[in-house]
Amino acid sequence: MKREKFFVHGVANVVIMLVILFMMIMTNTLYPIAFTSGEGYNAIYRGNSNNKNISLMINVYWGTEFIEPMLEVLEINNAKATFFVGGTWANSNPDILQKIYDAGHEIANHGYYHKDHTRITKERNSEEIYITHELIKALINYEMTLFAPPSGAFNDVTLEVANSLGYKTIMWSKDTIDWRDKDSSLILKRATKTPQNGDLILMHPTEHTLQALQDIITYYIDNNYALVSVSENIAN
């Protein structure tokens, strides 16, 4: 097992180095990566209002110990979620990443180093998304299409870069603020307040989110909502 994990880490690190080299070459030649105009591209804050669906957006850079218990709760309820994973986390936890994917959940991009995308260059915006994309592709052979900017920080440059790389930029309609408030009842209240079709509910793998998760799912099931991936929620 240790030998296999070491091999996976080795492959991932090689991929990262090659991608960084590629980005450096492309941004310093006569053939730079093509970016389209950011005008006309918008972040998505809600899914399709015609369908009674909601999505759990689970942003992952830490809280690894809570992910498998969360997967168990989701499985018991036949509920799907979208896990927006950070590149540094995925590189250190390929086994957990694989378990999320094998459980049938959507994997999405949360950048590599959790940077504020409004404070970095266009090239760095691209690197954050592209390197994470190639890493996940190398680890689980999966092509991500959704990007959630860390801390919700983005601008027109972020939107145009994400679009050029084949990504939709995803925000949220409900924020549990579970990274700050360690209170499961408060997390439940924020996740279920004034539900609307297409809600995108932001959360993280924390102890108190895990404690609230079953009640959140039960609330939506009892109110005839389906818990689906973000991609399914925003379709059409």
Number of C-alpha atoms within 10 A of each C-alpha: 6 7 8 9 14 11 12 19 18 13 15 22 14 14 19 20 12 14 18 16 11 12 19 14 14 15 13 10 9 8 9 13 17 11 15 15 14 17 10 8 16 15 18 15 16 22 26 16 14 9 15 19 24 29 28 26 25 19 23 22 21 15 14 15 12 16 23 14 15 19 19 12 16 19 14 9 13 12 19 21 23 23 26 25 24 25 26 17 18 22 22 14 15 18 15 16 21 15 14 20 16 11 13 15 20 23 26 28 29 27 28 23 15 15 17 15 23 16 12 14 12 16 16 16 24 24 20 23 26 21 21 27 23 20 24 26 15 17 19 15 10 16 14 19 18 23 25 27 29 21 13 14 14 19 15 17 22 25 26 25 26 26 21 17 18 13 19 21 24 25 23 20 16 21 15 20 17 21 13 7 12 14 15 20 14 16 23 22 13 19 28 18 9 9 16 17 18 26 27 28 23 20 24 24 23 21 18 20 26 21 17 19 20 16 16 19 23 13 15 18 14 9 11 11 20 21 24 20 23 29 18 16 23 21 9 8
